[in-house]
Amino acid sequence: MLPERLQSILACPICTGELSLSGGGRYMLCRPCGVKFPIREGIPVLLADEAEAVTPGDTGKDDR
C-alpha cells in the first residue's frame, strides 16, 4: 500500500488530475482521463503508455 503522503502528491501524467488508489491497491485511477495506472512491486507506473481504460468496476476507492 502507498503511504498517504505519497498518494497526495502524485498526479496523472496525462492531465495532471488527482489520482486515487483503487483495485485493492493494484492501480491508481484518474477519473478526469478515465484511465488507471498499474502499481508494480509497490511503485506506481505513471507512464502514459501504461495507462488502461477504466472499467465499470473501477470505483475510485481502495476497495480491498
N, CA, C and O atoms as CSV, one atom per row, in Angstrom:
chain,resi,resn,atom,element,x,y,z
A,1,MET,N,N,0.838,-1.190,0.000
A,1,MET,CA,C,0.000,0.000,0.000
A,1,MET,C,C,0.880,1.248,0.000
A,1,MET,O,O,1.938,1.281,0.628
A,2,LEU,N,N,0.426,2.258,-0.708
A,2,LEU,CA,C,1.180,3.506,-0.793
A,2,LEU,C,C,0.891,4.384,0.421
A,2,LEU,O,O,-0.253,4.482,0.865
A,3,PRO,N,N,1.921,5.014,0.949
A,3,PRO,CA,C,1.690,5.959,2.050
A,3,PRO,C,C,0.803,7.122,1.586
A,3,PRO,O,O,0.901,7.562,0.441
A,4,GLU,N,N,-0.054,7.611,2.473
A,4,GLU,CA,C,-0.969,8.701,2.118
A,4,GLU,C,C,-0.224,9.937,1.631
A,4,GLU,O,O,-0.682,10.624,0.718
A,5,ARG,N,N,0.911,10.216,2.232
A,5,ARG,CA,C,1.683,11.396,1.809
A,5,ARG,C,C,2.092,11.276,0.343
A,5,ARG,O,O,2.021,12.252,-0.403
A,6,LEU,N,N,2.515,10.098,-0.065
A,6,LEU,CA,C,2.898,9.891,-1.458
A,6,LEU,C,C,1.679,10.005,-2.369
A,6,LEU,O,O,1.752,10.637,-3.423
A,7,GLN,N,N,0.575,9.406,-1.978
A,7,GLN,CA,C,-0.651,9.485,-2.777
A,7,GLN,C,C,-1.076,10.923,-3.000
A,7,GLN,O,O,-1.553,11.275,-4.079
A,8,SER,N,N,-0.907,11.750,-1.988
A,8,SER,CA,C,-1.378,13.132,-2.076
A,8,SER,C,C,-0.561,13.994,-3.051
A,8,SER,O,O,-1.048,15.028,-3.507
A,9,ILE,N,N,0.659,13.586,-3.371
A,9,ILE,CA,C,1.474,14.406,-4.277
A,9,ILE,C,C,1.523,13.860,-5.703
A,9,ILE,O,O,2.012,14.535,-6.608
A,10,LEU,N,N,1.022,12.646,-5.906
A,10,LEU,CA,C,1.028,12.074,-7.252
A,10,LEU,C,C,-0.057,12.712,-8.111
A,10,LEU,O,O,-1.136,13.043,-7.620
A,11,ALA,N,N,0.235,12.880,-9.384
A,11,ALA,CA,C,-0.732,13.453,-10.331
A,11,ALA,C,C,-0.681,12.657,-11.622
A,11,ALA,O,O,0.332,12.039,-11.950
A,12,CYS,N,N,-1.777,12.679,-12.343
A,12,CYS,CA,C,-1.866,11.989,-13.624
A,12,CYS,C,C,-0.864,12.598,-14.603
A,12,CYS,O,O,-0.817,13.819,-14.753
A,13,PRO,N,N,-0.067,11.773,-15.268
A,13,PRO,CA,C,0.903,12.301,-16.231
A,13,PRO,C,C,0.251,12.807,-17.526
A,13,PRO,O,O,0.903,13.471,-18.332
A,14,ILE,N,N,-1.019,12.495,-17.720
A,14,ILE,CA,C,-1.704,12.920,-18.938
A,14,ILE,C,C,-2.378,14.284,-18.750
A,14,ILE,O,O,-2.211,15.186,-19.571
A,15,CYS,N,N,-3.150,14.425,-17.646
A,15,CYS,CA,C,-3.907,15.668,-17.447
A,15,CYS,C,C,-3.541,16.425,-16.174
A,15,CYS,O,O,-4.086,17.499,-15.918
A,16,THR,N,N,-2.643,15.890,-15.388
A,16,THR,CA,C,-2.235,16.405,-14.069
A,16,THR,C,C,-3.371,16.371,-13.049
A,16,THR,O,O,-3.314,17.055,-12.027
A,17,GLY,N,N,-4.403,15.572,-13.331
A,17,GLY,CA,C,-5.515,15.410,-12.401
A,17,GLY,C,C,-5.130,14.587,-11.187
A,17,GLY,O,O,-4.065,13.971,-11.140
A,18,GLU,N,N,-6.018,14.590,-10.210
A,18,GLU,CA,C,-5.812,13.842,-8.971
A,18,GLU,C,C,-5.973,12.355,-9.222
A,18,GLU,O,O,-6.859,11.931,-9.965
A,19,LEU,N,N,-5.110,11.565,-8.595
A,19,LEU,CA,C,-5.170,10.118,-8.691
A,19,LEU,C,C,-5.690,9.547,-7.385
A,19,LEU,O,O,-5.422,10.090,-6.313
A,20,SER,N,N,-6.429,8.457,-7.472
A,20,SER,CA,C,-6.894,7.781,-6.266
A,20,SER,C,C,-6.498,6.311,-6.335
A,20,SER,O,O,-6.468,5.700,-7.403
A,21,LEU,N,N,-6.200,5.774,-5.177
A,21,LEU,CA,C,-5.835,4.373,-5.069
A,21,LEU,C,C,-7.083,3.532,-5.253
A,21,LEU,O,O,-8.126,3.841,-4.676
A,22,SER,N,N,-6.996,2.475,-6.045
A,22,SER,CA,C,-8.162,1.634,-6.308
A,22,SER,C,C,-7.720,0.211,-6.614
A,22,SER,O,O,-6.530,-0.098,-6.661
A,23,GLY,N,N,-8.716,-0.646,-6.823
A,23,GLY,CA,C,-8.418,-2.025,-7.175
A,23,GLY,C,C,-7.672,-2.778,-6.101
A,23,GLY,O,O,-6.814,-3.609,-6.399
A,24,GLY,N,N,-7.996,-2.491,-4.847
A,24,GLY,CA,C,-7.296,-3.176,-3.764
A,24,GLY,C,C,-5.820,-2.830,-3.713
A,24,GLY,O,O,-5.001,-3.637,-3.273
A,25,GLY,N,N,-5.481,-1.622,-4.167
A,25,GLY,CA,C,-4.088,-1.187,-4.161
A,25,GLY,C,C,-3.308,-1.640,-5.383
A,25,GLY,O,O,-2.080,-1.568,-5.397
A,26,ARG,N,N,-4.009,-2.107,-6.410
A,26,ARG,CA,C,-3.335,-2.580,-7.629
A,26,ARG,C,C,-3.118,-1.493,-8.655
A,26,ARG,O,O,-2.291,-1.651,-9.554
A,27,TYR,N,N,-3.845,-0.386,-8.542
A,27,TYR,CA,C,-3.648,0.679,-9.519
A,27,TYR,C,C,-4.085,2.035,-8.979
A,27,TYR,O,O,-4.778,2.133,-7.966
A,28,MET,N,N,-3.650,3.092,-9.697
A,28,MET,CA,C,-4.041,4.472,-9.407
A,28,MET,C,C,-5.016,4.876,-10.505
A,28,MET,O,O,-4.771,4.643,-11.688
A,29,LEU,N,N,-6.117,5.481,-10.099
A,29,LEU,CA,C,-7.208,5.821,-11.004
A,29,LEU,C,C,-7.270,7.332,-11.224
A,29,LEU,O,O,-7.210,8.110,-10.272
A,30,CYS,N,N,-7.390,7.737,-12.489
A,30,CYS,CA,C,-7.593,9.143,-12.846
A,30,CYS,C,C,-8.992,9.265,-13.431
A,30,CYS,O,O,-9.229,8.846,-14.564
A,31,ARG,N,N,-9.918,9.833,-12.671
A,31,ARG,CA,C,-11.292,9.981,-13.142
A,31,ARG,C,C,-11.411,10.971,-14.312
A,31,ARG,O,O,-12.138,10.675,-15.260
A,32,PRO,N,N,-10.735,12.128,-14.294
A,32,PRO,CA,C,-10.872,13.062,-15.422
A,32,PRO,C,C,-10.473,12.445,-16.768
A,32,PRO,O,O,-11.121,12.710,-17.781
A,33,CYS,N,N,-9.425,11.632,-16.790
A,33,CYS,CA,C,-8.966,10.995,-18.025
A,33,CYS,C,C,-9.695,9.689,-18.307
A,33,CYS,O,O,-9.781,9.250,-19.454
A,34,GLY,N,N,-10.218,9.075,-17.255
A,34,GLY,CA,C,-10.854,7.776,-17.426
A,34,GLY,C,C,-9.863,6.653,-17.641
A,34,GLY,O,O,-10.135,5.694,-18.363
A,35,VAL,N,N,-8.683,6.786,-16.993
A,35,VAL,CA,C,-7.654,5.754,-17.113
A,35,VAL,C,C,-7.148,5.338,-15.734
A,35,VAL,O,O,-7.362,6.022,-14.733
A,36,LYS,N,N,-6.468,4.191,-15.720
A,36,LYS,CA,C,-5.834,3.719,-14.496
A,36,LYS,C,C,-4.396,3.322,-14.824
A,36,LYS,O,O,-4.083,2.917,-15.943
A,37,PHE,N,N,-3.531,3.449,-13.815
A,37,PHE,CA,C,-2.119,3.146,-13.952
A,37,PHE,C,C,-1.771,2.032,-12.980
A,37,PHE,O,O,-2.196,2.072,-11.825
A,38,PRO,N,N,-1.007,1.036,-13.421
A,38,PRO,CA,C,-0.689,-0.089,-12.541
A,38,PRO,C,C,0.276,0.301,-11.427
A,38,PRO,O,O,1.047,1.254,-11.545
A,39,ILE,N,N,0.207,-0.461,-10.353
A,39,ILE,CA,C,1.188,-0.359,-9.275
A,39,ILE,C,C,1.914,-1.695,-9.262
A,39,ILE,O,O,1.305,-2.742,-9.040
A,40,ARG,N,N,3.206,-1.651,-9.500
A,40,ARG,CA,C,4.018,-2.873,-9.549
A,40,ARG,C,C,5.061,-2.837,-8.449
A,40,ARG,O,O,5.833,-1.886,-8.333
A,41,GLU,N,N,5.070,-3.885,-7.646
A,41,GLU,CA,C,6.005,-4.011,-6.531
A,41,GLU,C,C,5.965,-2.768,-5.646
A,41,GLU,O,O,6.996,-2.315,-5.149
A,42,GLY,N,N,4.760,-2.221,-5.455
A,42,GLY,CA,C,4.571,-1.069,-4.591
A,42,GLY,C,C,4.885,0.277,-5.218
A,42,GLY,O,O,4.839,1.301,-4.536
A,43,ILE,N,N,5.204,0.291,-6.503
A,43,ILE,CA,C,5.586,1.529,-7.182
A,43,ILE,C,C,4.586,1.847,-8.292
A,43,ILE,O,O,4.400,1.037,-9.199
A,44,PRO,N,N,3.934,3.025,-8.235
A,44,PRO,CA,C,3.010,3.409,-9.307
A,44,PRO,C,C,3.775,3.649,-10.609
A,44,PRO,O,O,4.778,4.361,-10.630
A,45,VAL,N,N,3.288,3.048,-11.685
A,45,VAL,CA,C,3.917,3.206,-13.001
A,45,VAL,C,C,3.105,4.269,-13.741
A,45,VAL,O,O,2.135,3.958,-14.432
A,46,LEU,N,N,3.516,5.522,-13.587
A,46,LEU,CA,C,2.770,6.652,-14.132
A,46,LEU,C,C,3.325,7.073,-15.487
A,46,LEU,O,O,3.851,8.174,-15.653
A,47,LEU,N,N,3.196,6.181,-16.434
A,47,LEU,CA,C,3.611,6.428,-17.811
A,47,LEU,C,C,2.368,6.363,-18.688
A,47,LEU,O,O,1.552,5.453,-18.542
A,48,ALA,N,N,2.220,7.315,-19.592
A,48,ALA,CA,C,1.042,7.337,-20.460
A,48,ALA,C,C,0.892,6.034,-21.234
A,48,ALA,O,O,-0.231,5.596,-21.483
A,49,ASP,N,N,1.997,5.408,-21.620
A,49,ASP,CA,C,1.946,4.139,-22.355
A,49,ASP,C,C,1.398,2.990,-21.514
A,49,ASP,O,O,0.930,1.993,-22.065
A,50,GLU,N,N,1.449,3.114,-20.196
A,50,GLU,CA,C,0.967,2.071,-19.291
A,50,GLU,C,C,-0.500,2.262,-18.902
A,50,GLU,O,O,-1.080,1.388,-18.257
A,51,ALA,N,N,-1.104,3.376,-19.279
A,51,ALA,CA,C,-2.491,3.670,-18.905
A,51,ALA,C,C,-3.449,2.684,-19.560
A,51,ALA,O,O,-3.278,2.293,-20.715
A,52,GLU,N,N,-4.469,2.293,-18.786
A,52,GLU,CA,C,-5.533,1.419,-19.292
A,52,GLU,C,C,-6.859,2.123,-19.083
A,52,GLU,O,O,-7.008,2.907,-18.145
A,53,ALA,N,N,-7.817,1.849,-19.945
A,53,ALA,CA,C,-9.150,2.439,-19.800
A,53,ALA,C,C,-9.812,1.945,-18.520
A,53,ALA,O,O,-9.668,0.784,-18.139
A,54,VAL,N,N,-10.535,2.837,-17.870
A,54,VAL,CA,C,-11.268,2.484,-16.661
A,54,VAL,C,C,-12.463,1.622,-17.054
A,54,VAL,O,O,-13.133,1.887,-18.052
A,55,THR,N,N,-12.719,0.596,-16.261
A,55,THR,CA,C,-13.860,-0.288,-16.493
A,55,THR,C,C,-14.965,0.040,-15.495
A,55,THR,O,O,-14.694,0.697,-14.490
A,56,PRO,N,N,-16.203,-0.396,-15.739
A,56,PRO,CA,C,-17.310,-0.084,-14.830
A,56,PRO,C,C,-17.064,-0.509,-13.381
A,56,PRO,O,O,-17.639,0.092,-12.473
A,57,GLY,N,N,-16.238,-1.512,-13.135
A,57,GLY,CA,C,-15.969,-1.969,-11.775
A,57,GLY,C,C,-14.964,-1.114,-11.021
A,57,GLY,O,O,-14.765,-1.321,-9.824
A,58,ASP,N,N,-14.328,-0.166,-11.682
A,58,ASP,CA,C,-13.334,0.684,-11.022
A,58,ASP,C,C,-14.053,1.794,-10.266
A,58,ASP,O,O,-14.674,2.670,-10.869
A,59,THR,N,N,-13.960,1.747,-8.940
A,59,THR,CA,C,-14.742,2.635,-8.103
A,59,THR,C,C,-14.055,3.928,-7.728
A,59,THR,O,O,-14.722,4.914,-7.416
A,60,GLY,N,N,-12.740,3.942,-7.751
A,60,GLY,CA,C,-12.019,5.114,-7.287
A,60,GLY,C,C,-11.781,5.081,-5.800
A,60,GLY,O,O,-11.267,6.041,-5.227
A,61,LYS,N,N,-12.153,3.976,-5.167
A,61,LYS,CA,C,-11.888,3.787,-3.743
A,61,LYS,C,C,-10.978,2.592,-3.603
A,61,LYS,O,O,-10.956,1.709,-4.460
A,62,ASP,N,N,-10.234,2.566,-2.529
A,62,ASP,CA,C,-9.392,1.402,-2.274
A,62,ASP,C,C,-10.308,0.293,-1.786
A,62,ASP,O,O,-10.541,0.162,-0.584
A,63,ASP,N,N,-10.821,-0.495,-2.698
A,63,ASP,CA,C,-11.877,-1.456,-2.432
A,63,ASP,C,C,-11.381,-2.860,-2.123
A,63,ASP,O,O,-11.863,-3.840,-2.690
A,64,ARG,N,N,-10.436,-2.943,-1.241
A,64,ARG,CA,C,-9.925,-4.251,-0.873
A,64,ARG,C,C,-11.018,-5.010,-0.236
A,64,ARG,O,O,-10.820,-6.158,0.163
